[in-house]
Amino acid sequence: MTEMLFRDDAYLPTAEAVVLEVGPEGVLVDRSIFYATGGGQPGDTGRIEFADGETATVTGAVYGDAAKSEVRLLLPEGARQPLPGETIVQHLDWGPRYRLMRMHTALHLLSVVLPYPVTGGQIGAEESRLDFDLPEGGLDREEITAAVMAHVAQDHAVTTEWITDEELAANPGLVKTMKVKPPTGSGRVRLVRIGTDLDLQPCGGTHVKATSEIGEVHVAKIEKKGRINRRVRLRFGPLA
């Protein structure tokens, strides 16, 4: 199993790791600061450093098993490969990671402003989206943007806590997504809380510590994607 350092400290930019296995599926490590692709959020990039100072680029990270208990780092073809048992130093591309943290947290606020079932989503460093089960139109970009930014300005704390699989099963209302369910089977599920009671939902992604860190965001576009699907796109910066 891989210790998911990014779950406990999303701000950790570097950390040592021991290589457990090397293969075509990537480099399996005993602990990872690299978020593995999942939940609509892309895997992190960066580099690994060998004992002699040489480095190899990390182009992404993925889960190595169905239970999502292993993280494998992806290296470019032809890159130097570490050896099993070797200790490496992981270095995160902090700029892209931090933008993803800000965006992911902003999407949680968007789900507060639009309290409808979520049918899909994608997180990006420049633009992100959520799809809502919302048959009727009438969504207003300016109103939604203002509501999200009000929560940003209120500087709500963003914290995490854990519950058991059984507690989640007893509280199905915590899950906002219709198609993607939080991973269960390990015995516990991580919840992300914003403010005291503004939002609480299962999430394995990376987030900022306070909503004020999100900065300025706006609703860039609202699209109709089917009879009961509305796609809301969020971008950084002021509303044009």
ABEGO torsion letter per residue (X at the ends): XBBBAAAABAABABBBBBBABBBAAEBBBABBABBBBEGGBBBBBEBBBBAAGBBBBBAEBBBABAAGABBBBBBBBGBBBBBBGBBBBBBBBAAAAAAAAAAAAAAAAAAAABBBBBAEBBBBAABBBBBBBBABBGBBAAAAAAAAAAAAAAGBBBBBBBBBAAAAAABAAABABAABBBBBGAGBBBBBBBEAAABBBBBABBBBABAAAAEBBBBABBBBBEAABBBBBBBBEBBX
